[in-house]
């Protein structure tokens, strides 16, 4: 106790308290000054190219150009599903989607992530904590993992919802007094005949599952291997197991397309607003001109990838239209908002740099995840790709070409 009694007067002495107050006041003052809204940019080149009237004209051109590019990109797959050469099940669409996936991947890696790193490592920001930790990479990683979690939870939700619907229809079908809707799937039948047109040991599927079960049976029997190998050992247990869960290949694929289209739109919209704001707040035609072309190019192919996912998800016309329009107008709205606040907003202020860097990092993580997992891996590891050498070559060329072209635009924008 004697030691404590001696230390207490020292700790709570007036001299010690005054030093603490001085230190805390100095620390808060430094942080406040470092994070103030005063610009610390001294770029002579940008100031020499500053022209508000020319910049305003270019912004209106950018709004029109980006809007048209977005509408055209997202509309081609949606309208093309009614045209033979633009349908989503053709090899042409498959290769075009690979090109678009490359564009999205390069947008995340080459455009968004370096911009985030540049903003968060800017000398205008306080050295602590911004220079002590690679925040851009960490935030992008967490955004990618968050997208994975959202992807997983959304898939689980739609699967449970679909299973409940299937089970409800199955119960209704079983309760029918007659055997109407009962079909027979035989163990060795590859001709797809129904209602006992060929005799043989088979199983009976009730109601609306007849088509799904027959489709799964034919698919497994006739397309088991890439070179025409035929599986003749598909037993009844495998049929009953797959049927009992109420899912077939088309159902699972449809659920994935629903989830992918919605998560992809969320990621694209979030970064479209950011890049729209970046263009809108700029008063330099030297900055806006290259951004105009780059954003139009990138908006077109992002729209194409999103439109393809929406088309494959088989949404209703109204739902598809709402998602397409929401994507198309997001970037132009961002440009308009940026134009409106350009006189009061300083993109070189510490606050603006921190917010821009964080949002760019989040967008980069989302885009990288979506491009690699839900677009590239989903298509390039599919059975269709493995079984078609020509499609492999064309798709890989398209993927690298899209990524390379979008990456090369970083030299100008």
Secondary structure, 3 states (H helix, E strand, C coil): CHHHHHHHHHHCCHHHHHHHHHHHHHHHHHHHHHCCCCCCCCCHHHHHCECHHHHHHHHHHHHHHHHHHHHHHHHHHHHHCCCHHHCCCCHHHHHHHHHHHHHHHHHHHHHHHHHHHHHHCCCCCCHHHHCCCCHHHHHHHHHHHHHHHHHHHHHHHHHHHHHHHHHHHHHHHHCCCCCCCCEEEECCCCCCCCCCCCCCCEEEECCCHHHHHHHHHHHHHHCCCCCCCCCCCCCHHHHHHHHHCCCCHHHHHHHHHHHHHHHHHHHHHHHHHHHHHHHHHCCEHHHHHHHHHHHHHHHHHHHHHHHHHHHHHCCCHHHHHHHHHHHHHHHHHHHHHHHHHCCCCCCCCHHHHHHHHHHHHHHHHHHHHHHHHHHHHHHHCCHHHHCCHHHHHHHHHHHHHHHHHHHHHHHCC
